[in-house]
Every structure is written in structure tokens, then in C-alpha cells.
Amino acid sequence: MAQEFDVIVIGGGPSGSSATAFLSKAGKSVLLLDRAKFPREKVCGDGISGRSVGVIRELGILGSFKSVEHQDMFGVTFSSPNGTLVPIPSASGSDAPGFVCRREVFDNVLFQHAKSLATKTIEGFFATDLVFDGSKIVGVKGNQDGAEIEFRAKVVVCADGVGGMTARKLGAYNNDEAHQHAGIRCYYEGVEGMGDQIELHFVDSAVPGYFWIFPLPNKRANVGLCMVVSDMKKKKANLQMLMKGIIENHPVFKPRFQNAKRITEIKSWLLPLASRRMKLAGNGYVLLGDAASLIDPFTGEGIGNALSSGKYASMAIIRAFERNDFSGSSLSEYPRALWANIGNEIGTNHRMQRMANSKFLMNLVIGKAKRSKEVRAVISDAILNPNNHKTLIDPLFILRALLA
Ligand SMILES: Cc1cc2nc3c(=O)[nH]c(=O)nc-3n(C[C@H](O)[C@H](O)[C@H](O)COP(=O)(O)OP(=O)(O)OC[C@H]3O[C@@H](n4cnc5c(N)ncnc54)[C@H](O)[C@@H]3O)c2cc1C
């Protein structure tokens, strides 16, 4: 007979590890499954934002990151299509609001924490299918060391990322190219001019996408480029060629990469964006993180929303146990709470993503930020306080930037 748990979590990335930790702390028996053995790599920009830091703090493990390789970040440097560079420091204070940490390292800290709390963890377990009882999900099937195994639970948490099988099986996979980013990234050593800020560059040749340089310790950097897939196809853009052109020919970046060396191959991956809302809960299941298409449509940041989805899904699952009701309507408390928390920010950032289509507006706002302390303060506030993003697309803010 299949072994039974309160909850099965498929995927031990940020979303699944967050859910495992919150649920285990609430006394639920949790089985955590991942096809990988940790530490494992994940294609990412490695930028850990303020939202991520908030959930990590709630999990009580912020201190664990102090002892692993990471680089504290104190703001963002933007540049516009016409080459204007503007550093936007975070408000002064001793604690870094965010940091950059290779995902191999970052995810391992989260995963080991979740594993230490879970009832049982299996690494190297490849989930192949969900187990249905009528329209209800009651478990998962998969392979481990060549053997097929089945587990059962009251709730299955689907946190297997954009490449996982659960969203596809549940008809919740976001395959809308207007709501997906394609991204490439690699690591460089010796990029000149890096400081204690992440860098987002709206380079003329690459807008509406952006080029990033995220500094790491030992003069290393995560370097990449992303763009909405439908825009990329419309432009017939080749991301690798665009990035090569920026690094080798752009007047601002060529000198900075002159003595730099690429130390890894360039890898690409998809980013499913939260500008298209998917169904996140049903009978006996919830979807989290990338499996739920929760990435910020402007910044490409998904770790914070993945961690938050683990938190809000856990709260709904705990209440479902109190009611002994694991139906879709009971578990829908999760998407309601999640969208109440991140919905405004996603809506605003989707409009900002479309604004980035206009080189004129990007030049205007970034150029104005260069000259005006007030505009820099608004942007800095919006970066630190996601609920204030709205100001950036406020027509009055843009008009003031135009007239000032
Ligand atoms: C190029 C690029 C740059 C990015 N940059 C940033 C950034 O700088 N900052 C940021 O916040 N976000 C960034 N993101 C987004 C971020 O990487 C994701 O949003 C985040 O990893 C989502 O976490 P997750 O836990 O939902 O999924 P994942 O991190 O993908 O974890 C899913 C887990 O499920 C496991 N799994 C998959 N299938 C199975 C299966 N069948 N059986 C068992 N286990 C399975 C995998 O092994 C994996 O461990 C970027 C993404 C890309 C592609």
C-alpha cells in the first residue's frame, strides 16, 4: 500500500522548500520530493530581492545566508536606451535590502532547512504523474533508482518549476508567449566598474528586454539578458547575439568587459510571468512558484513570489486541515490571499513592462532620475516598497518628469 502523508511537496526549489518549512512547523507530516540531489544548479540571475529577504526572515533563516558566499546589494543602477546611467541607492541603513547569491548555494540553504523539518525527503525522485481519484488529486507517482513508487496525501503541493509536469497535467501551464520571458545567463570574472548595486540596463539594441550585471564576490558577476518571448519573435531577436553585441561593441560596456573572461557557458531558460493568471488551486492540490507562473513581468524576479506562494499556500492548507475540507473551493483561500498581497504590484509592473517598449519614455524617466533627487527618491522607494511601484506609472509622475 502507498505510504500516506498530510502533504506531498513536489519540488524543493524556493517555493517547495518554503511550503515544506511552513507546513512542517505547523505540525503537518510532509513528504518533500525532488528529482535533483542538492546542491543543484538553477539558471537564474541570482538576485535576491527585498520580498525574498522578507520571507526568509519569517522562516528564521536569514542569518544562515551570512555564512555562505553572497554579495550584499544596496540599490539598483539603471541605464536608458540613450546610455544615461543612474544609480539609485537604497535608503541608508546597515542591513542590505537584498543580495546576490548563486542559486546552487541559495537553494541549498533553503532546501536543507526544509529537509531538516520535513517528515521525509527523497532526492533523486522523478515525479512522473499525479494520482487522481475522480477529479481529486490524492497522490503522486514517480521513479527512484529505477523503481516506480506511489505516495498518497490529503494535499499535493505542485512546486516543480516551469519545466515540471504538474502544471501541464492540471491544464495550468502558461504557454502564452506574451506572458513568458526568455532569459540567458552566464558568469564572468573581471568585469570592471561593479559596485554594491545590481545593474539593469535598457540597452537600445535590446529593448523591450534588458541586460543585467549582478555582482558576486571575487570580482565575479552573473550576466544575462531577457525579453518577452512574443517581442523577441516580433523583433526576430537572438538573445545570445544581442548580448555578444552589447559586451563587444557598446560604448559603455565594451570597456567594462575588455579584460573580463566568461567562465561558464551561456544557458537559457523560460520565465512564466504572473501577468497571465493561472488557476492555482483545485481539489486536493495547489500550484506554487514557476509552476504557477508567478514571475514579476517587469523585473523577471520570481524567487520572492515563489517563497510567498509557499507561505500563503501553507496558511490555506493549514485551514483546510482545520475544516477537514481539501476541495478546490477550500484551497482557493490560497490564491485569494496571494493575489491580495502581490496582485497590485504585478499589475503595475506589467504596465511598466509595456512602458519599456517605448525608448522615448525610458529615456525620459531614467534621464530625469539622473537629474532629479525627487525622482530618484520615488524610484528608490518603489524598489524597496513594492506597494509604491504604482507611482512610477502614474501619468502625473511622468508628466512632472516631462515638465521639470
Ligand atoms: C534567466 C533567468 C533569470 C532569473 N533571474 C532571477 C533573479 O535574478 N531573481 C529572481 O528572484 N528570480 C529570477 N528568476 C526566476 C527564478 O529563477 C524562479 O522564479 C524561481 O526559481 C522559482 O522557484 P520555484 O521553486 O518555483 O521553481 P524552481 O526553482 O525551478 O524549483 C523547481 C524544483 O522542482 C524540481 N522538479 C522539477 N520537475 C520535477 C519532477 N518531475 N519531479 C521531482 N522534482 C522535480 C526541480 O529539480 C527543482 O528543484 C530568473 C529566471 C531565469 C530563467
The ligand as an ORCA input file, in Angstrom:
! r2SCAN-3c Opt
* xyz 0 1
  C      17.431     33.519    -16.856
  C      16.653     33.691    -15.567
  C      16.990     34.701    -14.668
  C      16.270     34.863    -13.467
  N      16.701     35.801    -12.555
  C      16.047     35.931    -11.375
  C      16.554     36.802    -10.369
  O      17.620     37.408    -10.506
  N      15.851     36.939     -9.218
  C      14.684     36.249     -9.002
  O      14.049     36.443     -7.950
  N      14.207     35.361     -9.927
  C      14.864     35.168    -11.094
  N      14.431     34.233    -11.997
  C      13.212     33.444    -11.693
  C      13.507     32.330    -10.664
  O      14.598     31.548    -11.115
  C      12.275     31.431    -10.459
  O      11.117     32.234    -10.352
  C      12.391     30.554     -9.221
  O      13.434     29.625     -9.370
  C      11.082     29.787     -8.952
  O      11.248     28.892     -7.886
  P      10.412     27.529     -7.855
  O      10.683     26.909     -6.530
  O       9.001     27.775     -8.212
  O      10.999     26.630     -9.038
  P      12.470     26.027     -9.246
  O      13.476     26.881     -8.593
  O      12.579     25.796    -10.709
  O      12.430     24.635     -8.496
  C      11.675     23.557     -9.001
  C      12.234     22.252     -8.426
  O      11.390     21.181     -8.858
  C      12.201     20.066     -9.189
  N      11.467     19.247    -10.178
  C      11.129     19.586    -11.440
  N      10.471     18.586    -12.040
  C      10.415     17.580    -11.128
  C       9.861     16.270    -11.149
  N       9.249     15.791    -12.235
  N       9.969     15.500    -10.041
  C      10.592     15.975     -8.937
  N      11.131     17.212     -8.857
  C      11.022     17.998     -9.934
  C      13.479     20.696     -9.774
  O      14.583     19.801     -9.662
  C      13.625     21.937     -8.904
  O      14.484     21.720     -7.795
  C      15.145     34.025    -13.196
  C      14.809     33.002    -14.080
  C      15.556     32.832    -15.253
  C      15.193     31.706    -16.197
*
